[in-house]
Every structure is written in structure tokens, then in C-alpha cells.
């Protein structure tokens, strides 16, 4: 099996055990342009849900501090909507990374892989 395919798949599968660390290390130490490209994509798809989760949970925290609870006026609707959108994006990026990791392992050539 090609080492490039294994490193590419590892970049995406790292969402299961070390989401940001592994793609950064592969991006820094890889010598192939193909591997660094997939490490950058994997890193981006690991960072976006992390930032969205941080914003969502800080919004919940701030709503609780300012309004004295989540049930005040519109704060429940806004915070709940933000939480649902964040949850959907996290699940979507998780599935995307798993699918891309499987594609990296199953592809015979670089042309078989989209993106």
C-alpha cells in the first residue's frame, strides 16, 4: 500500500483520536505536495467544528450570566438554534472525515479522489 494513501487517510481518521495535532504534524513533516494538501483539508475540517463548539458553549454561558438563565425571552430560541446548528455541523464534518479517510484507502490513483 502506498505510504501517501496511509498518511492521507490518517489525517482524516485522526478526528477519532487527535483531531488537530495529527494533521498539523503531517502537514509540517510531509514532503509530498499531495500529503500536505490532504493534511490541510483535514486540519480545516477539524478546526471548524472546534471553533463552532466554542462559540456555541460560550454563548450558552454568556446567556446564563446575563439573563439569569436560559429561559429569558428570546435567549432560549437563539441559544437553542445555535446549539442545533453547531451539532449538525459537527456531525457533518465528522462523517465527512470518515468518508474521506475511507476514500483515501480505497482509491487506486489520485484521479479517483475528488477535492
C-alpha positions in Angstrom: 0.0 0.0 0.0 1.2 3.5 -0.9 2.6 5.5 2.1 0.9 8.6 0.7 -2.5 7.0 0.9 -1.9 5.9 4.5 -0.8 9.4 5.6 -3.8 11.0 3.8 -6.2 8.6 5.5 -4.5 9.1 8.9 -5.0 12.9 8.5 -8.8 12.3 8.2 -9.1 9.4 10.6 -7.3 11.4 13.3 -10.7 13.1 14.1 -11.2 9.9 16.2 -8.1 10.3 18.5 -6.1 13.5 18.0 -8.2 15.9 15.8 -5.9 18.9 15.4 -2.4 17.5 16.4 -2.0 14.8 13.8 -2.9 16.9 10.7 -0.6 19.6 11.8 2.3 17.2 12.3 1.7 15.5 9.0 1.5 19.0 7.3 4.8 20.1 8.9 6.8 16.9 8.2 5.4 15.6 5.0 7.5 16.1 1.9 4.8 15.3 -0.7 2.5 18.1 -2.0 -0.4 15.6 -2.2 0.0 14.7 1.5 0.3 18.3 2.7 -2.8 19.2 0.7 -4.9 16.5 2.4 -3.4 17.4 5.8 -4.5 21.0 5.3 -8.0 19.9 4.3 -8.2 17.6 7.3 -7.0 20.3 9.6 -9.6 22.7 8.3 -12.4 20.2 8.8 -11.2 19.6 12.3 -10.8 23.2 13.3 -14.2 24.5 12.0 -16.3 22.3 14.4 -14.0 23.1 17.3 -14.5 26.9 16.8 -18.2 26.5 16.3 -18.5 24.4 19.5 -16.5 27.0 21.4 -18.7 29.8 20.2 -21.9 27.8 21.0 -20.9 26.9 24.5 -19.6 30.4 25.3 -23.0 31.7 24.0 -24.8 29.4 26.5 -22.5 30.6 29.3 -23.0 34.3 28.5 -26.8 33.9 28.2 -26.9 32.2 31.6 -24.8 35.0 33.2 -26.5 38.0 31.6 -30.2 36.9 31.7 -30.1 34.9 34.8 -31.0 31.7 32.9 -31.7 30.2 29.6 -35.5 30.7 29.7 -35.4 34.5 29.5 -37.3 35.9 26.4 -35.6 35.1 23.1 -32.4 33.8 24.6 -33.6 30.2 24.7 -34.6 30.3 21.0 -31.3 31.9 19.8 -29.1 29.7 22.0 -31.1 26.6 21.1 -30.9 27.3 17.4 -27.1 27.9 17.6 -26.7 24.7 19.5 -28.6 22.7 16.9 -26.7 24.2 14.0 -23.4 23.5 15.8 -24.4 19.9 16.5 -25.4 19.4 12.8 -22.1 20.9 11.6 -20.0 18.8 14.0 -21.8 15.6 12.9 -21.4 16.6 9.2 -17.7 17.2 9.5 -17.2 14.0 11.5 -18.9 12.0 8.7 -17.0 13.9 6.0 -13.7 13.0 7.6 -14.6 9.3 8.0 -15.7 9.1 4.4 -12.6 10.9 3.1 -10.4 8.6 5.1 -12.0 5.5 3.5 -11.7 7.1 0.1 -8.0 7.7 0.7 -7.5 4.0 1.5 -9.7 2.6 -1.4 -8.5 4.9 -4.2 -6.1 3.4 -6.7 -4.9 6.7 -8.2 -5.1 10.4 -7.2 -7.6 10.9 -10.0 -10.1 8.6 -8.2 -10.3 11.1 -5.3 -12.4 14.2 -5.6 -11.3 17.5 -4.0 
